[in-house]
Amino acid sequence: MWYFTPEEKALRDVCLDFANKELAPVAEKHDTEETFNLEAFKKMGELGILGITADPEYGGAGLGATAATIVMEEFGKVCPGTTLSYLAHSMLCVNNIEANASAEQKEKYLPKLVTGEHIGAMAISEPGHGSDAMGMQCKAKKDGDHYIINGNKMWITNAQYADIVYLYTRTGEARKDLTTFIVETKNTPGFSVSKEIHKMGMRSSPTGELSFENARVPALNRVGEEGDSTYHMMRNLEIERLTISGISLGIAQACVDQCIKYANEREQFGKPLAEFQMIQKMVAEMASETEMMRHFLYNLCYLWDKGDVSNTAAAMAKLQLPKMATKIALDAIQLHGGYGYSREFPVERLMRDNKLNEIGAGTNEVMIMIIAKNLLSQR
Ligand SMILES: Cc1cc2nc3c(=O)[nH]c(=O)nc-3n(C[C@H](O)[C@H](O)[C@H](O)COP(=O)(O)OP(=O)(O)OC[C@H]3O[C@@H](n4cnc5c(N)ncnc54)[C@H](O)[C@@H]3O)c2cc1C
């Protein structure tokens, strides 16, 4: 176990209770039907976690990476898909506005995002530019007191439900000439959700492609100055990578719990699976790996909350936790035999869901590039 303060324990208990009541009973259904649990999402607003890192002045909880990761872990144990949508809203949209927008923009947009009246998304990736995000081609051109935006954004979590999109665009020829806008989807002519994307996992989290065709966005909605957004992107990355790793921690823990239960219930050769040494080894390995993941991740969250976490360390967590959770989820399927491969137990869904965490918010290969570049440039 990791040491949590009494406040963090209380948050964990509230999230555990919410996850068991609002997410667990319908997680399988939303996965099968590829539907979004909008009802639970709105209730998260009442719980006070939709703006977990936002300033209390705008209705937020004013907390940090540890608190946000606690939510991800507890929700991730039962419904990683809904958790991913929560992450896109709270970390990718709300936290970006909190970290980068002006006081006027925060006052205008945060209160409704924090209550859940509005749903948020964040758009960097494009059909032709994923890992090479800085090569993005969605262009914004100044036209009086507006900008005209043209281009497409791909793989956008919450696309179909988003009221607000935190949008990255190109405003110049140099790679670093990136500029962000807060786009009100309902009041932006030329904006549309051009495609719904069907996925292997995270199926209760809606994903779509966004199109901007001569979309007019007020210059007042530009975040910072033109060309500021490389800095905006970097500023949010550490907490994004820590919190998405929190979903993988939840998935790994859920697999361990499910395996302990199943190994004691299922009998073969006249005794429970738990009495076979190979099964004992599997459970011991996956449980100890999960504990290592927990300690590494919450230690980094603690450091982030103290303002002392490096880009390298966050990339290390984002590289290792999702990768380890995929291995643990595959072992959990193995331990369940044929039942593990069927839809009767949650382990196959947890494995499908976790695979996304090795891709989204920067792939494993991109994390390796960041870590290696940072370390090998030290002399
Ligand atoms: C379900 C889901 C939700 C998402 N949500 C969002 C969202 O809300 N907002 C958003 O902006 N984006 C989102 N993404 C996009 C995600 O961040 C990208 O998919 C990811 O960055 C990878 O980009 P890509 O898919 O274009 O793959 P590519 O960049 O084309 O990569 C393909 C493969 O090549 C590897 N590769 C690429 N470059 C190198 C290199 N230099 N060296 C070695 N290997 C390399 C990659 O690691 C990968 O294995 C989401 C994606 C998914 C699947």
PDBQT file of the ligand as one rigid body, heavy atoms in Angstrom, charges set to zero:
ROOT
HETATM    1  C1  LIG A 401      -8.792   5.670 -28.194  1.00  0.00    +0.000 C 
HETATM    2  C2  LIG A 401      -7.879   6.828 -28.491  1.00  0.00    +0.000 A 
HETATM    3  C3  LIG A 401      -8.124   8.055 -27.885  1.00  0.00    +0.000 A 
HETATM    4  C4  LIG A 401      -7.326   9.159 -28.190  1.00  0.00    +0.000 A 
HETATM    5  N1  LIG A 401      -7.652  10.390 -27.658  1.00  0.00    +0.000 NA
HETATM    6  C5  LIG A 401      -6.997  11.493 -28.116  1.00  0.00    +0.000 A 
HETATM    7  C6  LIG A 401      -7.429  12.799 -27.728  1.00  0.00    +0.000 A 
HETATM    8  O1  LIG A 401      -8.381  12.965 -26.955  1.00  0.00    +0.000 OA
HETATM    9  N2  LIG A 401      -6.786  13.869 -28.241  1.00  0.00    +0.000 N 
HETATM   10  C7  LIG A 401      -5.732  13.736 -29.100  1.00  0.00    +0.000 A 
HETATM   11  O2  LIG A 401      -5.184  14.762 -29.525  1.00  0.00    +0.000 OA
HETATM   12  N3  LIG A 401      -5.284  12.512 -29.470  1.00  0.00    +0.000 NA
HETATM   13  C8  LIG A 401      -5.906  11.399 -29.014  1.00  0.00    +0.000 A 
HETATM   14  N4  LIG A 401      -5.478  10.136 -29.400  1.00  0.00    +0.000 N 
HETATM   15  C9  LIG A 401      -4.372  10.022 -30.358  1.00  0.00    +0.000 C 
HETATM   16  C10 LIG A 401      -3.100   9.422 -29.800  1.00  0.00    +0.000 C 
HETATM   17  O3  LIG A 401      -2.441  10.341 -28.991  1.00  0.00    +0.000 OA
HETATM   18  C11 LIG A 401      -2.278   8.948 -31.012  1.00  0.00    +0.000 C 
HETATM   19  O4  LIG A 401      -2.944   7.811 -31.540  1.00  0.00    +0.000 OA
HETATM   20  C12 LIG A 401      -0.869   8.639 -30.654  1.00  0.00    +0.000 C 
HETATM   21  O5  LIG A 401      -0.160   9.797 -30.326  1.00  0.00    +0.000 OA
HETATM   22  C13 LIG A 401      -0.133   7.914 -31.806  1.00  0.00    +0.000 C 
HETATM   23  O6  LIG A 401      -0.320   8.570 -33.033  1.00  0.00    +0.000 OA
HETATM   24  P1  LIG A 401      -0.788   7.728 -34.310  1.00  0.00    +0.000 P 
HETATM   25  O7  LIG A 401      -1.973   6.944 -33.933  1.00  0.00    +0.000 OA
HETATM   26  O8  LIG A 401      -0.923   8.665 -35.450  1.00  0.00    +0.000 OA
HETATM   27  O9  LIG A 401       0.398   6.701 -34.592  1.00  0.00    +0.000 OA
HETATM   28  P2  LIG A 401       1.749   7.008 -35.409  1.00  0.00    +0.000 P 
HETATM   29  O10 LIG A 401       2.376   8.244 -34.901  1.00  0.00    +0.000 OA
HETATM   30  O11 LIG A 401       1.467   6.903 -36.862  1.00  0.00    +0.000 OA
HETATM   31  O12 LIG A 401       2.649   5.772 -34.959  1.00  0.00    +0.000 OA
HETATM   32  C14 LIG A 401       2.553   4.478 -35.551  1.00  0.00    +0.000 C 
HETATM   33  C15 LIG A 401       3.635   3.615 -34.917  1.00  0.00    +0.000 C 
HETATM   34  O13 LIG A 401       4.927   4.140 -35.246  1.00  0.00    +0.000 OA
HETATM   35  C16 LIG A 401       5.659   4.418 -34.053  1.00  0.00    +0.000 C 
HETATM   36  N5  LIG A 401       6.514   5.584 -34.277  1.00  0.00    +0.000 N 
HETATM   37  C17 LIG A 401       6.133   6.823 -34.684  1.00  0.00    +0.000 A 
HETATM   38  N6  LIG A 401       7.193   7.636 -34.749  1.00  0.00    +0.000 NA
HETATM   39  C18 LIG A 401       8.287   6.891 -34.369  1.00  0.00    +0.000 A 
HETATM   40  C19 LIG A 401       9.679   7.151 -34.218  1.00  0.00    +0.000 A 
HETATM   41  N7  LIG A 401      10.196   8.347 -34.471  1.00  0.00    +0.000 N 
HETATM   42  N8  LIG A 401      10.485   6.135 -33.802  1.00  0.00    +0.000 NA
HETATM   43  C20 LIG A 401       9.972   4.912 -33.546  1.00  0.00    +0.000 A 
HETATM   44  N9  LIG A 401       8.669   4.611 -33.660  1.00  0.00    +0.000 NA
HETATM   45  C21 LIG A 401       7.832   5.585 -34.077  1.00  0.00    +0.000 A 
HETATM   46  C22 LIG A 401       4.603   4.635 -32.983  1.00  0.00    +0.000 C 
HETATM   47  O14 LIG A 401       5.123   4.432 -31.684  1.00  0.00    +0.000 OA
HETATM   48  C23 LIG A 401       3.579   3.597 -33.385  1.00  0.00    +0.000 C 
HETATM   49  O15 LIG A 401       3.983   2.340 -32.920  1.00  0.00    +0.000 OA
HETATM   50  C24 LIG A 401      -6.238   9.015 -29.072  1.00  0.00    +0.000 A 
HETATM   51  C25 LIG A 401      -5.977   7.762 -29.647  1.00  0.00    +0.000 A 
HETATM   52  C26 LIG A 401      -6.790   6.682 -29.390  1.00  0.00    +0.000 A 
HETATM   53  C27 LIG A 401      -6.506   5.385 -30.081  1.00  0.00    +0.000 C 
ENDROOT
TORSDOF 0
